[in-house]
Amino acid sequence: MKHITFADKTLLSGDQVADLLLEYASLLAGKGDADTVTIHAIGPDGNEVDATILLDAGAPLMAETTNSTMPEPDNAEAVSYMQEKMMLLSSPPPVRPHDETMPESYEDLNL
């Protein structure tokens, strides 16, 4: 488990989702992009929460270890989402030409 600190809030979540949040935020910042990710976490009051986190170049995000023995909240969906997005940012699919042929002249546009 790790504490995820975002602005002035601290949440408790699993190691994998915390590490991916930082990695994804770093990748987005390097590309000048942003995204939101919703994770399941344990709030400061001990209640389970869903937190939507804005990831961009200015996001004050930190993850730190904890010795908590609580079970990790299930974040399989958030992990899968971030892994997919990170793969697309790192290795975008090739651009393919459109199937339609370009008209030979202005008259062929059928306006």
C-alpha positions, -999 to +999 in steps of 0.1 A: +000+000+000+010+036-006-001+070+004-010+091-027-008+128-019-025+151-043-027+188-034-037+187+003-054+153+002-038+119+011-054+087+000-043+051+007-042+028-024-023-001-039+014+001-049+007-007-086-019+020-091+002+046-072+033+039-092+013+040-125-003+073-116+032+088-112+045+072-144+014+082-164+015+118-151+052+120-160+045+107-196+015+131-200+036+161-188+064+152-212+038+153-241+021+185-229-011+165-224-035+159-195-060+132-184-082+122-155-081+089-138-106+076-112-091+052-086-106+034-057-088+044-024-092+047+013-097+082+025-082+099+056-113+089+076-109+052+067-139+051+043-136+037+008-137+064-018-135+069-056-111+097-064-108+113-098-073+127-102-062+152-128-029+143-143-010+171-161+022+190-159+012+210-129-003+182-109+012+180-074+013+143-070+034+121-047+033+085-036+050+072-005+052+038+012+032+028+042+032-002+066-005-006+064-018-042+065-052-033+050-062-050+018-056-029-013-087-015-030-094-031-064-080-008-092-078-033-120-099-010-142-077+021-135-045+001-140-057-013-173-068+022-185-035+038-177-014+010-192-034+012-224-031+050-226+006+048-218+012+023-246-006+046-270+014+076-260+047+056-261+040+038-294+011+055-313-005+034-340+007+042-376-013+066-397-031+048-425-043+065-457-080+069-461-097+043-484-113+068-506-094+081-536-089+118-541-108+134-569-088+142-600-103+177-605-127+202-589-155+190-611-152+154-596-161+166-561-199+162-568-209+194-550 
